[in-house]
Amino acid sequence: MEESESREIELTGHEAEIARESLDRHEAKAPDVERETIADLEAAFSEASDDRLTVSLTRAEARVVIAALEEREVRARGREEERALELRERFATAFDFEQRDVSMDAEAPTTYPARRP
């Protein structure tokens, strides 16, 4: 999958909220060039109804969401940590990330599950 190619992912309202909150926290640490993308992503995830949301993202945008979710995992505990991990894995699978390309810590890369046929 090309970095600029779009793909849709369907989320529950709660999953969209987790992604939006994660992006909001991630924005403070993000480089300036990423902040506009984060603002656009936050707006897209804010459109969630109580039930479902289908979001169309590029692979590059998914990479930003994955990084934000990973930061959330580090700070979270218990069920919140599990939800962030599950959601990060869904994004990684949906956007064909076999191994983590967006590493916050180069010494501790995360391996994503291979995409299922």
Secondary structure, DSSP 8 states (H G I E B T S, - for coil): --TT-EEEEEEEHHHHHHHHHHHHHHHTTS-HHHHHHHHHHHHHHHT--SSEEEEEEEHHHHHHHHHHHHHHHHH--HHHHHHHHHHHHHHHHHTT-SB-SS-SSTTS--B------
